[in-house]
Amino acid sequence: MRRIVEMLGSMKITVGLLLVLLVVLATGTIIESTQSREAAAQMVYGANWFFALLGLFTLNLAASMTLKWPWTWSKVGFLITHGSMVVILVGSLMTEFVKVDSQLALWEGQTGNTLVDHSRHREGAEVPLGFTIRLDDFQIDKYPGTQRPAMFRSLVTITDETTKVETQHRIWMNHPLHLGGFKFFQSSYQMRDGREMSILSVSRDPGQTVVFWGYGLLVFGMVVVLVTRIMQRRGLPEGYFPESGPMKLKQQKMSLGLILALGLGFAGTGEAASVSAETLKSLHSLPVQHDGRVMPLDTMARESVLEVTGKKKWAGTDQVATVLGWAFNSKAWADSPIIKIGSRDLAAALQFPGHKHISFNGVIAAPAFRTLVDEGRRQAGQELPLTSLQEAALKLEGRLVVMHGFLTGQALRAQPVSTDPVDPWVVPQNTVDPGALEQFGAQLAAAPQQNYPTAKLMQNEVLYNAVRPTRLAWWVLLPATVLAYFRWRRKENLWQTRLTSILLIAGFAVMTWGLAMRWQAAGRIPASNMYESMLFLAWGVGLFAAIATLTIKNRLVIFNAAGMSTLVIMLTDLLPMNSFIHPMPPVLSGTPWLAIHVPIIMVSYALLALSAFVAHMRNGVEIFKPAERAMEMVMD
């Protein structure tokens, strides 16, 4: 029996299970993003083999706790952290088999008192609420100059089926209604024939409380482990933890090569408008209304060129000059093959095999394009899966819409019509060329209306676009990482230490400046999408690297923090993520606390990533080089 427990609680099995779970969860996430949530649940999260894998992981946790018997005070933190993960898994199992997951769709004036469960193990079962809910009014707010919803809410009346007492409530994004063990979330809406329907997500999940208790225990256990380690270290004699010596030259070259690879691995048409350098510079900061906010023309041009062509610059030309050409020389540009097709199969379907770009008129003239778009819209309206051709055609249609706005002169909305910031702006009249547009902008800036953006605000965003703080940050942090590596593996010298510290602090300062400039331009905390979350993740690691180089002085910790900070900010800059500022989704704009939660959790992930990296290094040494006790103690 002892041998079975030792086998189940083996560190090698733990590391192997963690790696398998990492691959499985990554696979499930990819399936969910590329196909659907239902496909991921069927293929991964709800599969019997996945439950078996979680069961084996639970046995591994239980066996590892058993192997620690007798349980002394020094093992309390270990037991709490491992026990908390068992609690989390039990709570997740309760959610899987007991949770009620449904939707309630109500037209204004309509009532409901029964749910149809959509959870996988109770599909179609009717669940009585115990009360009646009536939708009295549905309200929707929109972003300036667009039909994009900024917030929507439901005003409802609850009638108790026993006492017949009526109470009024409001449900909106991030402000659910808790009643009778159920949670009502504002999910979506429909508008038809002048009527409005509110769609509420409804759930009852007793396992969630168990999971939250598990997470609380996990945090408490980590604190106990930290305190225990500090107390144990203080009780050891001085000099017990030796410094690790220099590595062999071959190992050193291999590790340094990996670091450098991160940096070295990335490394009859219309013409742009003929504009003087002075006019072009002025138009870069011209305020225009686009995508639900007011921004400089520079930002709009960069986003539009990338969206239409798939390139940051078309033919190496300044983006503002390019879009001015679209707007003031539309006839020539309509026949220029500049619109990204995005799919080889779509190019073949449009009779342009092998082409990567197509002209605006070329797309319009292709009969297959309209057929694919109509089919795609019909499928999407019925919530049916789209074919790859239909998806590519709908994306191409989005690029056509952007290009159409410039070709028809409707994109450059630079004139506010009132002092109300929500009202849409219009295209200035009699602006027949870039010079006239510049003159119009100068007149507005000389006598600005209320709520008209200042020149300084626009120029700051133009500067932010030009500097590209993410790129500058990893350019600074990469040499800091190389220096930190040599500090860790060789005998330390003063100039190396100071230069490493200067570069780490400078890289963190660049990231901080970039976040501040983005915050100012957006008028909100930059925490609304994956790109901005990555910014805070990189900033959190950079903050720890700066603190470590000034206070901790542990060379392994500094190298770890510098490398992680460089890697995260490099990925943020180089991965194909949308880096432009967009309006915050209603799910985040409903409360400032959720927007604050995102950066806090990403900074927490930063510390988790650092500690996880060192922990895996330590486990690797223990498993594969048990004789390297000195390095293991340094990591401890």
Buried (B, 14 or more C-beta within 10 A) or exposed (E): EEEEBEEBBBEEBBBEBBEEBEEBEEEBEEBBEEEEEEBBBBBBBBBEEBEEBBEBBBBBBBBBBBEBEEEEEEBBBBBBBBBBBBBBBBBBBBBBEBBBBBBBBBEBEBEBBEBEBBBBEBEEEEBEBEBBBBBBEBBBEBBBBBEBBBBBBBBBBBBBEEEEEEEEBBBBBBEBBEBEEBBBBBBEBEEEEEEBBBBBBBBBBEBBEBBEBBBEBBEBBBEBBEEBEEEEEEEEEEEEEEEBEEBEEEEBEEEBEEBEEBBEEEEEEBBBBEBEEEBBBBBBBBBBBBBBBBBBBBBBBBBBBBBBBBBEBBEEBBBBBBBBBBBBBBEEBBBBBBBBBBBEEBBBBBBBEEBBBBBBBBBEEBEBBEEBBEBBBEBBEEEEEBEEBBBBBBBBBEBBEBBBBBBEBEBBBBBBEEEEBEBBBBBBEEBEBBBBBBBBBEEBBEEBEEBBBEBEBBBBBBEBBEBEBBBBBBBBBBBBBBBBBBBBBBEEEEEBBEBBBBBBBBBBBBBBBBBBBBBBBBEBBBBBBEBBBBBBBBBBBBBBBBBBBEEEEBBBBBBBBBBBBBBBBBBBBBEEBEBBBBBBBBBBBBBEEBBEBBBEBBBEBBBEBBEEBBEEBBBEBBEEEEEBEEBBBBBE
